[in-house]
């Protein structure tokens, strides 16, 4: 059955380790920027479905990092809400890591294996142990850079200055070729998540001048580094390394057990290690990998994504258009 936001939040409270992209606050965030959140529960299974309207009265449906739970009749109700919203297709992206199996439902007719929207491969750091043990698990160069940043006068503080962060994110986007959200988006994210202790903006300063920042999220046992930015100034002082270290310490204060660095190139670790040394640090995700690999985490790969089609002909045309645009079907 479809449920209210209050009922959904009560359901999430019973599943504290559900992914933050399935939280009611995330649905509210996306609803403020062109999506509509519909929440469905059946017994101990649930899903927050995001719908985005398309021309002609159609829409696309997307369940990021869900559904929550398996083995009950949720998909009948999902079909109903998708048809109510005239969804061309429903994309699900389960919060399941290999080698576990994908939900059995995707083996049935009507489902198509497709490209993931969220990063399929990532690095997750265990936060167990003392701070000294966490530092020891880092690669020597990363640990050195963390300490170098402190020695060279970088300070990290929790901040509310989202405007300055957004300005830095635009600099980062132009420099490194990444997409950037609007100022309103980042503001809304902090408004929704920070009061309940599920997010914070951390900023790195040199002589009280902001030089880097990140937004960290937390829910249950997991914290996520989703958004980061840095200016072109004082980069030799390694502010981003100290920022990550302080974000890990923040996550520990939130009682998280793991810290997800949120995305690296989708290749096996052996290939990554062989290839990254040939790449330059400004080569998109290769520069990201060079940075993230040093913090002592383990590599994980999700089982991927599947689409359930409701209008096969329109779906085929839609995917062709998205390929030409170089984009993906949902986000």
Secondary structure, DSSP 8 states (H G I E B T S, - for coil): -EE-HHHHHHHHHTSTTS-GGGSHHHHHHHHTTTEEEEEEEETTEEEEEEEEE-GGG-EEEEEET--BS-SSTHHHHHHHHHHHTTEEEEEEE-S-BTTS---GGGGSTTEEEE--SS-SEEEEEE--S-HHHHHHHS-HHHHHHHHHHHHTTEEEEEE--HHHHHHHHHHHHHHHT-----HHHHHHHHHHHTTTTSEEEEEEEETTEEEEEEEEEEETTEEEEEEEEE-SSSGGG-HHHHHHHHHHHHHHHTT-SEEE-----SS-HHHHHHHHTTS-TTSTHHHHHHHHGGG--EEEEB--EEEEESSHHHHHHHHHHHHHHT--S--
